[in-house]
């Protein structure tokens, strides 16, 4: 009965008979009511939004979304927008519109590599001072910061241990990095905010430990979460209250161009509908999220604007390639059949409102090799899907599709709706039925990581903006995602080892194109869409950009009076 209901619902969507919000109601999905604005923010705060030197940004800060601004531990997504304003790396990516353009920030130039490619030397920008203390940044601070990243054993520690053997100070302005393997992606990797520098003197005075055993003895995070920062960025942290507001204030002694605001406030407002109401009443300037159904409401309001740009996130289907868990999906032709059955236009143009693209593999568009294989992406072809399923030898089969109940995919699409659409599409293959199994999100993620799920929906955002950040976890035999579906391919493993160390750009491109060609054929992972980031903002906000790794680039933002 439930499957019949979902089929009718999807047919109504395709016939444009139902608005997407009515699908939520018809499907009896969980939807939180939008709380009223009255009493949430007083007149004084609303009036403060006329101040061009203050920016109020709304986000769902609680619930593990914002945990800390600590370089050795940060691994959450939206806090990157604040993190890269308070702390700085050797290199950064200034523009969200050109995600492949890495530029020096606290480095004077790009790394100089030794003949064997295993040693990188970086000259540091002179005259940079840290927040509060005024201590001058030296190579010793970088050594201490990165050793703490390695030894505190936080989520991002692998960024050091996977690539770097050691880091030493040659002199106060020179850093020497010993690599485990040749690494052409090193500048891109070093844009990742866990590689930020901290004031090592102030850190140690307040509980910071960089030596082995730091995971048990380091208490610096507690001090930082009390509203302190020891970075070099254009803003300093002044308040950390995830139930209320996180506030960063202009660093008067910043080494670079003066920041565009005296203060940026990240305010906890969980519901996207309420966020939009606060923008409409002038009590806030920008929000991280918008319900796709309300985009027209923003576009028709002259006091608001949509800030839109490409992401590096994607939504994908994982198909287990092992016979014990994957069952019929262990056969490559069956996975290819699934790939031809899905109505991608209905998802991207219909459910996503056209605000998405689709790469051929988990390597997102904008990164090395993705454009070269884009035309290889599977196209909707039900006849071909049936031919491939028949060739798989599986016969009539039931697949169990799992996802985190109530969760939204990147770009704001509710996964409950997406699951119903996928079920309808895939069941056009003769003899194939799809059982829908929404799971507790935490349980689903745990079982996915334990390689126990046959067919599941998930998403990915990058640790750094390079093709290897996707090709390795989704293609390498030891990759984080590959292990979850028992996928391995010897040729991909060989090409990954070559590609990460290939300094010649043309040769490196050739390696990653071939990797992606194999990934298309094997189709252990099927990307449904790569969304744009779309954020509503006051019309007065200038220079703010969605960003593939920082999510929201505010370094160059300002506000008209």
VEXDREN-2710 file (C-alpha; in Angstrom, 1 decimal):
% VEXDREN-2710
k/r/px/py/pz
1/UNK/0.0/0.0/0.0
2/UNK/2.8/2.4/0.9
3/UNK/4.6/1.7/-2.4
4/UNK/1.4/2.4/-4.3
5/UNK/1.1/5.7/-2.5
6/UNK/4.6/6.7/-3.3
7/UNK/4.1/5.8/-7.0
8/UNK/1.1/8.0/-7.2
9/UNK/3.0/10.8/-5.5
10/UNK/5.9/10.6/-7.9
11/UNK/3.6/10.5/-11.0
12/UNK/1.9/13.7/-9.6
13/UNK/5.3/15.4/-9.3
14/UNK/6.2/14.5/-12.9
15/UNK/2.9/15.8/-14.0
16/UNK/3.4/19.0/-12.1
17/UNK/0.2/18.3/-10.2
18/UNK/1.8/18.5/-6.7
19/UNK/4.0/21.2/-5.2
20/UNK/7.0/19.7/-3.5
21/UNK/5.8/20.9/-0.1
22/UNK/2.6/18.9/-0.6
23/UNK/4.7/15.8/-1.2
24/UNK/6.0/16.2/2.3
25/UNK/2.5/16.4/3.7
26/UNK/1.1/13.6/1.5
27/UNK/4.0/11.3/2.4
28/UNK/3.4/11.9/6.1
29/UNK/7.0/13.0/6.5
30/UNK/8.3/14.7/9.6
31/UNK/8.3/18.5/9.2
32/UNK/8.9/20.9/11.9
33/UNK/6.6/23.9/12.3
34/UNK/8.2/27.3/11.7
35/UNK/8.3/29.2/15.0
36/UNK/7.1/32.7/15.1
37/UNK/9.6/35.5/15.1
38/UNK/8.0/37.6/17.8
39/UNK/10.1/37.7/20.9
40/UNK/13.1/36.0/19.3
41/UNK/14.9/39.2/18.5
42/UNK/14.1/42.5/20.1
43/UNK/13.8/45.9/18.3
44/UNK/17.4/46.8/19.3
45/UNK/18.8/43.9/17.5
46/UNK/16.6/44.5/14.5
47/UNK/17.8/48.1/14.4
48/UNK/21.4/47.0/14.6
49/UNK/21.1/45.5/11.2
50/UNK/21.1/48.9/9.6
51/UNK/24.8/49.1/10.8
52/UNK/26.9/48.4/7.7
53/UNK/29.8/47.3/10.0
54/UNK/27.9/44.4/11.4
55/UNK/26.8/41.1/9.7
56/UNK/24.4/38.7/11.2
57/UNK/24.5/35.2/9.7
58/UNK/21.9/32.5/10.6
59/UNK/22.5/28.8/10.9
60/UNK/21.5/25.7/12.8
61/UNK/24.5/25.8/15.1
62/UNK/23.5/23.3/17.6
63/UNK/23.3/19.5/17.3
64/UNK/26.9/18.9/16.5
65/UNK/27.0/21.3/13.5
66/UNK/29.4/23.7/15.2
67/UNK/31.7/22.2/17.8
68/UNK/34.8/24.4/18.0
69/UNK/37.2/26.7/16.2
70/UNK/40.2/24.6/16.9
71/UNK/42.5/23.8/14.0
72/UNK/43.5/20.4/15.3
73/UNK/39.9/19.2/15.7
74/UNK/37.6/21.1/13.3
75/UNK/35.9/18.7/10.9
76/UNK/32.4/20.1/10.6
77/UNK/31.2/21.8/7.4
78/UNK/29.5/25.2/8.0
79/UNK/32.0/26.4/10.7
80/UNK/34.7/26.5/8.0
81/UNK/33.2/29.9/7.1
82/UNK/34.2/31.3/10.4
83/UNK/37.3/29.2/10.8
84/UNK/39.1/30.6/7.8
85/UNK/38.5/34.1/9.0
86/UNK/40.0/33.5/12.4
87/UNK/42.9/31.2/11.5
88/UNK/45.0/31.0/8.4
89/UNK/46.9/28.5/6.3
90/UNK/50.0/28.7/4.1
91/UNK/47.6/28.6/1.1
92/UNK/44.0/29.4/0.4
93/UNK/41.3/29.5/-2.3
94/UNK/40.1/33.0/-2.5
95/UNK/37.2/32.6/-4.9
96/UNK/34.3/30.1/-4.7
97/UNK/33.8/30.6/-8.5
98/UNK/37.4/29.3/-9.2
99/UNK/37.8/26.4/-6.8
100/UNK/41.0/25.2/-8.5
101/UNK/42.8/28.4/-8.0
102/UNK/45.1/28.0/-5.0
103/UNK/47.1/31.1/-3.9
104/UNK/49.7/31.7/-1.2
105/UNK/48.3/33.3/2.0
106/UNK/50.9/33.0/4.8
107/UNK/53.5/31.5/2.5
108/UNK/55.5/33.8/0.2
109/UNK/55.3/31.4/-2.7
110/UNK/54.4/27.8/-3.7
111/UNK/56.6/25.0/-2.3
112/UNK/60.0/24.3/-3.7
113/UNK/60.4/20.5/-4.1
114/UNK/63.6/18.5/-3.9
115/UNK/64.7/16.5/-6.9
116/UNK/63.1/13.3/-5.4
117/UNK/59.9/15.2/-4.7
118/UNK/59.9/14.1/-1.0
119/UNK/61.0/17.4/0.6
120/UNK/59.0/20.7/0.2
121/UNK/60.4/24.0/1.4
122/UNK/58.1/26.9/2.1
123/UNK/59.2/30.5/2.8
124/UNK/56.8/32.3/5.3
125/UNK/55.4/35.7/5.0
126/UNK/57.3/38.0/7.4
127/UNK/55.8/40.4/9.9
128/UNK/52.6/38.5/10.7
129/UNK/51.5/38.7/14.3
130/UNK/49.0/36.6/16.4
131/UNK/45.8/37.7/18.0
132/UNK/45.9/39.3/21.5
133/UNK/49.6/38.5/22.2
134/UNK/51.2/40.3/19.3
135/UNK/53.7/37.5/19.1
136/UNK/55.3/37.3/15.7
137/UNK/54.6/34.2/13.6
138/UNK/57.6/32.0/13.0
139/UNK/58.3/28.5/11.6
140/UNK/58.4/27.1/15.1
141/UNK/54.7/28.0/15.4
142/UNK/53.9/26.0/12.3
143/UNK/55.9/23.0/13.5
144/UNK/54.1/23.0/16.9
145/UNK/50.7/23.5/15.2
146/UNK/51.1/20.7/12.8
147/UNK/52.5/18.3/15.4
148/UNK/49.5/19.0/17.6
149/UNK/47.2/18.3/14.6
150/UNK/49.0/14.9/14.2
151/UNK/49.1/14.0/17.9
152/UNK/45.8/15.2/19.3
153/UNK/44.2/12.4/17.1
154/UNK/41.1/14.5/16.2
155/UNK/39.1/13.7/13.0
156/UNK/41.4/15.7/10.7
157/UNK/44.7/14.2/12.0
158/UNK/44.8/11.9/9.0
159/UNK/45.5/15.0/6.8
160/UNK/49.0/15.1/8.4
161/UNK/49.6/11.4/8.9
162/UNK/48.5/10.3/5.4
163/UNK/50.9/12.6/3.6
164/UNK/53.6/14.1/5.9
165/UNK/56.5/12.3/7.6
166/UNK/57.7/15.4/9.5
167/UNK/57.9/19.2/9.5
168/UNK/60.9/21.2/10.8
169/UNK/61.9/24.8/11.1
170/UNK/65.0/25.6/9.0
171/UNK/65.0/29.2/10.3
172/UNK/62.3/31.5/11.6
173/UNK/61.0/32.1/8.1
174/UNK/61.5/28.8/6.4
175/UNK/59.5/25.6/6.8
176/UNK/60.7/22.1/5.6
177/UNK/58.1/19.4/5.0
178/UNK/59.2/15.8/4.6
179/UNK/56.6/13.9/2.6
180/UNK/55.8/10.2/2.8
181/UNK/55.3/10.1/-1.0
182/UNK/55.6/12.6/-3.8
183/UNK/52.5/14.8/-3.7
184/UNK/51.4/17.1/-6.5
185/UNK/48.3/18.0/-4.5
186/UNK/50.3/19.4/-1.5
187/UNK/49.3/23.1/-2.0
188/UNK/45.6/22.2/-2.2
189/UNK/45.9/19.9/0.8
190/UNK/47.5/22.7/2.8
191/UNK/44.5/25.0/2.2
192/UNK/42.5/22.7/4.5
193/UNK/41.9/24.7/7.7
194/UNK/43.3/22.0/10.1
195/UNK/46.7/23.1/8.7
196/UNK/46.2/26.6/10.1
197/UNK/48.9/28.1/12.4
198/UNK/48.3/29.0/16.1
199/UNK/50.4/31.0/18.5
200/UNK/52.4/28.1/20.1
201/UNK/53.5/30.2/23.1
202/UNK/49.9/31.2/24.0
203/UNK/48.6/27.7/23.2
204/UNK/51.0/26.0/25.6
205/UNK/50.2/28.5/28.3
206/UNK/46.5/27.5/28.0
207/UNK/46.7/23.7/27.9
208/UNK/48.0/23.0/24.4
209/UNK/50.1/19.9/23.9
210/UNK/51.8/18.9/20.6
211/UNK/53.8/15.9/21.6
212/UNK/52.7/12.2/21.4
213/UNK/50.0/11.6/23.9
214/UNK/48.3/15.0/23.2
215/UNK/45.0/13.1/22.7
216/UNK/44.9/12.4/26.5
217/UNK/46.5/15.6/27.9
218/UNK/45.7/18.5/25.6
219/UNK/43.0/20.9/27.0
220/UNK/43.4/23.8/24.6
221/UNK/40.0/23.3/23.1
222/UNK/38.3/24.2/26.3
223/UNK/40.1/27.5/26.5
224/UNK/39.4/28.3/22.9
225/UNK/35.7/27.5/23.4
226/UNK/35.6/30.1/26.2
227/UNK/35.8/32.7/23.5
228/UNK/39.5/32.9/22.8
229/UNK/41.5/32.7/19.6
230/UNK/45.2/32.6/18.8
231/UNK/45.3/32.8/15.1
232/UNK/46.5/35.4/12.5
233/UNK/43.2/36.0/10.6
234/UNK/41.3/39.2/10.0
235/UNK/38.9/38.4/12.8
236/UNK/39.2/37.2/16.4
237/UNK/36.8/35.0/18.3
238/UNK/35.0/36.9/21.2
239/UNK/32.1/34.7/22.0
240/UNK/31.3/31.0/21.6
241/UNK/27.7/30.0/22.6
242/UNK/26.3/27.4/20.3
243/UNK/22.8/27.8/21.8
244/UNK/22.8/31.5/21.1
245/UNK/25.6/33.4/19.2
246/UNK/29.1/32.9/18.0
247/UNK/30.8/36.3/17.5
248/UNK/34.0/37.2/15.7
249/UNK/35.4/40.7/15.8
250/UNK/37.7/42.6/13.5
251/UNK/41.4/42.2/14.2
252/UNK/42.8/45.7/14.4
253/UNK/46.3/44.5/13.9
254/UNK/45.7/42.3/10.9
255/UNK/48.6/42.0/8.5
256/UNK/46.5/42.3/5.4
257/UNK/43.6/44.4/4.1
258/UNK/41.2/45.5/6.9
259/UNK/38.2/43.3/7.3
260/UNK/34.8/44.5/5.9
261/UNK/33.0/44.3/9.3
262/UNK/33.7/45.3/12.9
263/UNK/31.7/42.2/13.9
264/UNK/30.2/39.1/12.4
265/UNK/27.5/37.3/14.4
266/UNK/26.7/33.6/13.6
267/UNK/23.3/33.2/15.3
268/UNK/21.6/29.9/16.1
269/UNK/18.3/29.6/14.3
270/UNK/17.5/26.0/13.4
271/UNK/14.6/26.3/11.1
272/UNK/15.1/27.6/7.5
273/UNK/11.7/29.1/7.4
274/UNK/12.4/31.2/10.5
275/UNK/15.7/32.2/9.0
276/UNK/13.9/33.6/6.0
277/UNK/11.5/35.5/8.2
278/UNK/14.3/37.1/10.0
279/UNK/15.9/38.2/6.8
280/UNK/12.6/39.7/5.6
281/UNK/12.1/41.7/8.8
282/UNK/15.7/43.0/8.7
283/UNK/16.8/41.2/11.8
284/UNK/19.5/39.3/10.0
285/UNK/21.6/39.7/6.8
286/UNK/22.3/36.2/5.5
287/UNK/21.3/32.5/6.1
288/UNK/23.1/29.3/5.2
289/UNK/19.9/27.5/4.1
290/UNK/16.7/28.0/2.2
291/UNK/13.9/25.7/1.5
292/UNK/13.8/25.3/-2.3
293/UNK/10.1/26.0/-2.3
294/UNK/10.8/29.5/-1.0
295/UNK/13.4/30.6/-3.5
296/UNK/10.7/32.5/-5.5
297/UNK/9.7/34.3/-2.3
298/UNK/13.3/35.7/-2.1
299/UNK/13.5/36.5/-5.8
300/UNK/10.3/38.5/-5.7
301/UNK/11.5/40.6/-2.6
302/UNK/13.6/43.6/-3.7
303/UNK/15.1/43.8/-0.3
304/UNK/16.6/40.3/-0.6
305/UNK/18.9/38.4/-3.0
306/UNK/20.0/34.9/-3.6
307/UNK/23.7/34.2/-3.3
308/UNK/24.4/31.2/-5.5
309/UNK/27.5/29.4/-6.6
310/UNK/29.0/25.9/-7.3
311/UNK/29.6/23.5/-4.5
312/UNK/32.0/20.6/-4.3
313/UNK/29.4/18.4/-2.5
314/UNK/27.4/15.7/-4.1
315/UNK/24.6/13.2/-3.4
316/UNK/25.3/9.7/-4.4
317/UNK/24.1/6.1/-4.3
318/UNK/26.5/3.4/-3.0
319/UNK/26.0/-0.1/-4.3
320/UNK/27.7/-2.9/-2.4
321/UNK/29.9/-5.0/-4.8
322/UNK/30.3/-8.0/-2.5
323/UNK/27.9/-10.9/-3.1
324/UNK/27.3/-11.5/0.7
325/UNK/25.9/-7.9/1.2
326/UNK/25.3/-6.6/-2.3
327/UNK/23.5/-9.7/-3.6
328/UNK/22.4/-8.9/-7.2
329/UNK/24.4/-5.6/-7.1
330/UNK/27.6/-7.6/-6.9
331/UNK/27.3/-8.0/-10.7
332/UNK/28.6/-5.0/-12.6
333/UNK/25.8/-5.1/-15.2
334/UNK/23.2/-4.8/-12.5
335/UNK/24.8/-1.7/-11.2
336/UNK/25.0/-0.3/-14.7
337/UNK/21.3/-1.1/-15.2
338/UNK/20.4/0.9/-12.1
339/UNK/22.5/3.8/-13.5
340/UNK/20.5/3.8/-16.7
341/UNK/17.1/3.6/-15.0
342/UNK/17.3/6.8/-13.0
343/UNK/15.5/9.9/-14.3
344/UNK/18.3/12.5/-13.7
345/UNK/16.4/15.3/-15.4
346/UNK/13.4/14.7/-13.1
347/UNK/15.7/15.0/-10.1
348/UNK/17.9/18.0/-11.2
349/UNK/15.4/20.0/-13.2
350/UNK/12.3/19.0/-11.2
351/UNK/13.2/18.3/-7.5
352/UNK/16.3/20.5/-7.5
353/UNK/14.8/23.3/-9.6
354/UNK/17.7/23.2/-12.0
355/UNK/20.2/24.3/-9.4
356/UNK/22.6/21.4/-9.8
357/UNK/24.8/19.6/-12.2
358/UNK/25.9/16.0/-12.5
359/UNK/29.5/14.7/-12.8
360/UNK/30.1/11.3/-14.3
361/UNK/31.9/10.0/-11.2
362/UNK/32.3/11.1/-7.5
363/UNK/35.0/13.5/-8.7
364/UNK/33.1/16.7/-8.8
365/UNK/33.0/19.1/-11.7
366/UNK/35.6/21.9/-11.2
367/UNK/38.3/19.4/-10.3
368/UNK/41.0/17.7/-12.4
369/UNK/39.6/15.4/-15.1
370/UNK/35.9/15.7/-14.3
371/UNK/35.1/17.9/-17.3
372/UNK/37.0/15.5/-19.6
373/UNK/34.7/12.5/-18.6
374/UNK/31.5/14.5/-18.1
375/UNK/29.9/13.2/-21.3
376/UNK/30.4/9.6/-20.0
377/UNK/27.8/10.1/-17.3
378/UNK/25.0/7.5/-17.5
379/UNK/21.9/8.7/-19.3
380/UNK/18.3/7.6/-18.7
381/UNK/17.6/4.7/-21.0
382/UNK/15.1/2.2/-19.7
383/UNK/15.5/-0.2/-22.6
384/UNK/19.2/-0.3/-22.0
385/UNK/18.6/-0.8/-18.3
386/UNK/16.5/-3.8/-19.0
387/UNK/19.1/-5.2/-21.4
388/UNK/21.8/-4.9/-18.8
389/UNK/19.7/-6.4/-16.0
390/UNK/19.0/-9.4/-18.2
391/UNK/22.7/-9.7/-19.0
392/UNK/23.5/-9.7/-15.2
393/UNK/21.7/-13.0/-14.9
394/UNK/20.0/-11.9/-11.7
395/UNK/16.3/-12.4/-12.6
396/UNK/13.6/-11.0/-10.4
397/UNK/15.2/-9.3/-7.4
398/UNK/14.4/-7.0/-4.5
399/UNK/16.8/-4.3/-3.5
400/UNK/16.7/-2.5/-0.1
401/UNK/17.4/1.2/-0.4
402/UNK/18.4/2.9/2.9
403/UNK/19.0/6.5/3.9
404/UNK/18.9/8.7/7.0
405/UNK/15.2/9.4/7.7
406/UNK/14.3/13.0/7.5
407/UNK/17.7/14.2/6.4
408/UNK/18.3/16.6/3.6
409/UNK/20.8/16.1/0.8
410/UNK/23.2/18.8/-0.2
411/UNK/21.2/21.6/-1.8
412/UNK/18.2/21.1/0.5
413/UNK/16.4/18.2/-1.1
414/UNK/14.7/16.0/1.5
415/UNK/16.0/12.4/1.1
416/UNK/12.6/10.9/1.9
417/UNK/11.3/12.5/-1.4
418/UNK/14.4/11.5/-3.3
419/UNK/14.1/7.9/-2.1
420/UNK/10.5/7.7/-3.4
421/UNK/11.6/9.1/-6.8
422/UNK/14.5/6.6/-7.0
423/UNK/12.1/3.7/-6.2
424/UNK/9.7/4.7/-8.9
425/UNK/12.5/5.0/-11.5
426/UNK/14.4/1.8/-10.7
427/UNK/11.3/-0.3/-10.6
428/UNK/10.9/0.3/-14.3
429/UNK/13.5/-2.4/-14.7
430/UNK/11.5/-5.6/-15.3
431/UNK/11.6/-7.9/-12.2
432/UNK/13.2/-5.3/-9.9
433/UNK/11.5/-4.1/-6.8
434/UNK/12.9/-1.6/-4.4
435/UNK/12.1/-1.7/-0.7
436/UNK/12.4/1.6/1.1
437/UNK/14.1/1.5/4.5
438/UNK/14.6/4.9/6.1
439/UNK/16.9/4.5/9.1
440/UNK/18.0/6.4/12.1
441/UNK/20.7/8.6/10.7
442/UNK/23.3/7.7/13.2
443/UNK/22.6/3.9/12.8
444/UNK/22.7/4.2/9.1
445/UNK/26.0/5.9/9.0
446/UNK/27.5/3.4/11.4
447/UNK/26.2/0.4/9.3
448/UNK/27.4/2.0/6.1
449/UNK/30.9/2.5/7.6
450/UNK/30.8/-1.1/8.7
451/UNK/30.0/-2.2/5.0
452/UNK/26.7/-3.7/6.0
453/UNK/24.3/-1.9/3.6
454/UNK/23.4/-3.2/0.2
455/UNK/22.1/0.1/-1.4
456/UNK/22.3/3.4/0.4
457/UNK/22.1/7.2/-0.2
458/UNK/24.8/9.4/1.1
459/UNK/26.7/12.6/0.4
460/UNK/30.3/13.8/0.3
461/UNK/32.2/17.1/0.8
462/UNK/35.9/17.4/0.3
463/UNK/38.7/17.6/2.8
464/UNK/40.7/19.6/0.2
465/UNK/40.0/20.8/-3.3
466/UNK/41.8/18.3/-5.5
467/UNK/40.6/15.4/-7.5
468/UNK/42.5/13.0/-5.3
469/UNK/40.3/14.0/-2.4
470/UNK/37.5/12.1/-4.2
471/UNK/39.3/9.6/-6.5
472/UNK/41.2/8.0/-3.5
473/UNK/38.3/7.5/-1.1
474/UNK/35.9/6.3/-3.8
475/UNK/38.4/4.5/-6.1
476/UNK/41.3/3.2/-4.0
477/UNK/41.0/-0.2/-2.4
478/UNK/41.7/1.3/1.0
479/UNK/39.5/4.3/0.4
480/UNK/37.0/5.4/3.1
481/UNK/34.0/4.9/0.8
482/UNK/35.4/2.0/-1.3
483/UNK/35.7/-0.2/1.8
484/UNK/32.1/0.4/2.6
485/UNK/31.0/-1.3/-0.6
486/UNK/33.9/-3.8/-0.9
487/UNK/35.2/-2.1/-4.1
488/UNK/38.7/-2.5/-5.3
489/UNK/40.5/-2.2/-8.6
490/UNK/44.2/-2.8/-9.1
491/UNK/44.5/-0.4/-12.0
492/UNK/42.9/2.4/-10.1
493/UNK/45.3/1.7/-7.1
494/UNK/48.3/2.0/-9.5
495/UNK/47.0/5.2/-11.1
496/UNK/46.3/6.8/-7.8
497/UNK/49.9/6.2/-6.6
498/UNK/51.1/7.7/-9.9
499/UNK/48.7/10.6/-10.0
500/UNK/49.3/12.0/-6.5
501/UNK/53.0/12.2/-7.2
502/UNK/52.9/13.4/-10.8
503/UNK/54.1/17.1/-10.9
504/UNK/53.5/17.3/-14.7
505/UNK/49.9/18.7/-15.0
506/UNK/49.2/17.0/-18.4
507/UNK/50.5/13.6/-17.2
508/UNK/48.5/13.9/-14.0
509/UNK/45.4/14.8/-15.9
510/UNK/45.8/11.7/-18.0
511/UNK/46.0/9.5/-14.8
512/UNK/42.9/11.0/-13.3
513/UNK/40.9/10.8/-16.5
514/UNK/41.7/7.1/-16.7
515/UNK/40.8/6.6/-13.0
516/UNK/37.4/8.1/-13.7
517/UNK/36.8/6.1/-16.8
518/UNK/37.2/2.9/-14.8
519/UNK/34.9/4.3/-12.1
520/UNK/32.2/5.0/-14.6
521/UNK/32.4/1.4/-15.9
522/UNK/32.4/-0.2/-12.4
523/UNK/29.8/2.2/-11.1
524/UNK/30.1/1.2/-7.4
525/UNK/29.0/4.8/-6.7
526/UNK/26.5/6.7/-8.7
527/UNK/26.3/10.5/-8.3
528/UNK/22.8/11.8/-8.7
529/UNK/23.6/15.5/-8.5
530/UNK/26.2/18.1/-7.5
531/UNK/24.2/21.0/-6.1
532/UNK/24.8/24.7/-6.2
533/UNK/24.9/26.3/-2.8
534/UNK/22.0/28.8/-2.6
535/UNK/21.8/31.2/0.3
536/UNK/19.3/34.0/0.9
537/UNK/20.7/37.4/2.0
538/UNK/19.8/41.0/2.3
539/UNK/20.3/43.0/-0.9
540/UNK/22.8/45.2/1.0
541/UNK/25.3/42.3/1.4
542/UNK/28.2/42.6/-1.1
543/UNK/31.0/40.2/-1.9
544/UNK/29.8/37.1/0.0
545/UNK/30.3/33.9/-2.0
546/UNK/29.3/30.3/-1.6
547/UNK/32.5/28.3/-1.5
548/UNK/33.3/24.6/-2.2
549/UNK/35.5/24.2/0.9
550/UNK/34.8/27.2/3.1
551/UNK/31.0/26.8/2.3
552/UNK/30.6/30.6/2.7
553/UNK/33.5/33.0/1.8
554/UNK/33.1/36.2/3.9
555/UNK/36.8/37.3/3.7
556/UNK/35.9/39.9/1.0
557/UNK/32.3/40.7/2.1
558/UNK/30.9/44.0/3.1
559/UNK/27.5/45.7/3.5
560/UNK/26.1/48.8/2.0
561/UNK/24.7/51.4/4.4
END
